[in-house]
């Protein structure tokens, strides 16, 4: 989903105008094939979001990346523990660590503010000076130039801490909330050469997103289609479950159902602690997602099915070799 589930219903008619149609495109060649993977191959990009949000996310990501349970993550520049994780990433440069552009601070008490000069991004802030807790409010109040300023400030902060992000993606999907936000997001990607998370807007994907309640316009599709950079064929965000076993079964069923091509699965690892339980009501899901990828059943499934894992660093390399720079 491009827009965080908690904000879908509130995206009122008229915020993003139109129930657009767009020209059909050939589905014969996936982005997996375009980037040199064999036809018919499932390529999985397991992506750990929200790293640096708190210490517990950093602990989880360090373990998952170090043990090779997954290969990609992104950090939240406005958050309290980003510097600690970036210091680790600087000492472990082989890992795929991107910028998780955060335009919202969604938790009730655990909040963060914009990185940019506050006088330049008033539409991104609530009365307390924090980023809005709702994508809807951000879409209603912020301007594209404010989003661009904040993305650049977050990127500059991560670079100043010691790493060059391997990619950019969007916290809660806020960079896709309306076309002018996507334009800012893709402009920074193009100018810096940092690959951005962009799904190839197939008819099937757009239909699914609209069915889920995400308002996608013709301009959204045009921007995603025309972006010059590596794309993915599909993506999913892991959902809720009543038990760890159910979570694992749901995840394996999802992977089993995937079509060939590059699919990103987005999850939120976070080790359990007293603090983590106070920050977010989703702490149990996050804890299970920290454990699941190293579960022997999951590891065996991947091996038996011959599922290939990738990361944004690898996709960027393949894209450059075939198409040249995305600048």
N, C-alpha and C positions, 0 to 999 in steps of 0.2 A: 504494500500500500504506500502511496506517496504521501497521504495525509494521515497523521496519527489517528488511530481508531477513536480516541476520546474526543476528537474534534470534528468528525465527519458530519454528524447530524446538524451541528450548529452552523455549518457553512451554508448560509442562506442563499436563496435564488437571487441572482444578480451580482453576487460577489465575484463569481467567475462566469462571464456571460457566454451563453451558447450551449447548444447540444450538438456540437460540430460533427460533421462527417469529414472523412479524409480518404484520399485515394488508396486503394488496396495496394499492397506491395508483395512481392514474391516471398514466400516463406521457404523456398527450396534450399537456401543456404543460410545456416545459422551463423551467429557471430562466432561460435566455436569453430566452425569450418573456416570462416573468413580469417581467423587468427591462427589457423594451421593445425587445429585438432582434427582427428579423424571424423568422417561423417558417421553419424549415429552414436557418437561418444557423449555420455553425460559428463559434464565438467562442473564441479561444485566449488563455489567460492563461499566458504564459511566465514562470515564477517562478524567480529565481536564489536558491538557498539558501546558507547558511553564510557569508554575507558578514561580514567582520571577524574570521573565524576566524584568518586570518593576512594578512600584507600582500598576498600574491599574489591572494587572493580579492578584496580591495578594488580592486586595479588592474584586474582583469578586469571587475568590476561597473561601475566608473566608465566604462570604455570602452563596454561594452554598452549601458548606460543612456543615455549621452551621444549615442551614434550612433543610438539608436532601434532597436537590434536586438531589444530586449525592453523591457518597461515596468515590471517589478516585481521587488523583491528583499526580503530580510529579513536583519537583523543578529543576531549572537549576542552578547548582553550580557556573558557571563562571559569572553569571549575577549580576547586581548591587543591586537588591532588594531581593536576596535570604535570607540574614541574617534576614531581617525583618519578612519574612514569616515563616522561621524556628523558630524564637522566639515565634511566635503565635502558631505554631504546637507543640512546646515543652510544652506550657501551655494548649494545647488541645490534649492530647496524644491518644485519642480514634480514631482520624481520620487516614485514610490511606494515608500516604504521602511518595512517593517514590522519587528516583533519576532519573531525566530526562537527561540521558547522552548526553551532547552537544558537538559534534565534529565540529560543524559549527556555524558561526555567519552570518546569511543570509541577514540582513538588510543593506541598503546602508550606513547610517551614524551611526546608533546605533549598535555598535560592542562590542565584548568581546573577551578576550584572553584566552589561555589555563590556567588551574589551576596548572598543573605540572610544574616542573623546565623546563624552555624553552630550555635548552641545551639537554634535553632528548626527546623533541617532535618537532624537527625542521620541520618534514614533515607535521605537523598539522597547521603550521602558514604561513600567507602571508607575504609580504615584510614589512608591518606595524606592524607585531607581533600579529595580530588578527587571530582567527580561520578562515579558508577559508569560503567564502560565498556560496560555491558550494559543494555538496556531491561528484560530479564527480571529482573535483580537489583533494578533500581529498582522494578519492579512488586511484587516480593516484599517489599521492605524499607521503602518509603516510604509515608507516609500522605497522604490527600487534602489535609489542612490544611498539610502540608509543601510539597506541590506548589503550593498556592495562595500560600503565603508567598514561595516562590521566583519564581513568575510575577510577583507584585507587585513584588518587589525588582528583577527584571530590567527591568520596565517603568519603575520609578522611575529606574533608572540611565540608561536611554536618554533619558528626558525630561530628566534633570539635565544630560545632555551636549548638549542643545539641540534635540531634535526631538520631535514628537508622532508616534508610529508610526501609519501608516495602516491597519495590520491586525496580527493575530497568527497565527502558525502554529507547528507543532510539529517540532522537530528529532528525527529518527529515529522520528517518530510516537509518542513516549513519552507525550504528553498523552492519547492514546487507548488506553493500555495496559490500563486497567481503568476501569470507570464512574466511580469516585470521582475519578480524575484528570480525566476529561472534565468532570465537574461543576465542579471547581475552575477549569478552563480557561474554560468557558462563563460561569461566575459573574463572573469578572474582565472578560470581554468585555461582558457585560450591564451591569455597574456602571460601566464606564468609557466605554461606547459605542464601543469599538474593535472593528471587525469581526474575527471569528475565521474562520480556514479551517475550513469545515464542508462536507463533501459531502452532497448530498441522498441519503438512504439508499434508493435504488431497489433493487428486488429483483435486478436485473441486477448492480449494483455490489456488493451484499452477497454475492451468489453468487460473484462473481469474487474478492473478498477472502478468502472462506472457502476457495476452491479454492487460492489462493496460500498458505494456511496462517495467515491472520490470524483469531484467534478473536473473532467478533462476536456479542454476546449481544443479547437483546431490549432490555436496558437501554441498550446502546450505541445501538441504532436509535432508541429513544424519545427519548434526549437529542438526537441529531442532528436528528431529525424536528421536535422541538418548539422548537429553538433559533430565536429571533427575530432574524434577521439575514440578509444575503445569503448564498446558498449557490451552490455550483457543481454541475454535473450529473455530472461525472466527473473523474478525475485519474489521471495516470501519472507514474512516476519513470523517467527515462531509465536504461537498463541498460548492460551491458558490450558491447564490440565488439572485434574483433581488429585493426581498422584504422580510420582516419578515414573512409575511403569507406564502410565498412560501418556505422559509427556514423551517418553522414549518411543512408544509404539506409534504415536501420532507423527513424530519426526521421521521415523523409518518409512511409514506409509507415504508421507509426503515425498520423500526422496525416491521411493519406488515408483511413484506416479509421474515423476518428472520426464519431460521429453528431452531428446538430445539437444545439446547446446550448453551455453554457460548460464548457470542459475546461481544467483546469490541467495543464501539463507542468512538472514539477519537475526542475531540473538544478543543477549545482554548478560554476560557472565558477571557474577558478583558472589564472593564467598559470604557465608552467613556470619553475622555478628549482631550484637545488641544494637549497634549503631545502624546497620543496614536495615534492620526491621523498623527503625524509627523513620528512616528516610523515605522508604517506598513500600506501598502495600504489595508490590510485585516481587518482594525479596525472595519468596519461596521459588517462584518460576526462575528467577535469576540464579539462585543457588543450584537448582537442578540443571540449568543450562551450563553451569560451570563444570558439572560432573559428567554430563552425558557424553561429550565427544571422546572422552577417554574410557568410557564403559567398554569392557571386552566384547559385549554383544554388538556394539556399534562399530568398533574397530574391525571385528570379524566380518560384519555385513559389508563394509566398504571394500575389504580385501576380496571377499567372495564375488562381489558384483563388479569388481574392476573399476570402481568409481575414481576418477581423476580429480584431485584437488588443485586449485590454483589460487592466485592472489593478484592484487592490482599491479604490483611490480612486474609480475610475469606478463600480464595482459598488455601493459604499456610497452614492454620490450618487444612482444610479438607485433603489436600495432606499428611501432616505429620501423621494425624490420620490413614490414609489408607495405605500409602506407606512408612512412615518414613521420615527422613530428606533427603533433596536434596544434602547434602554434600557427 
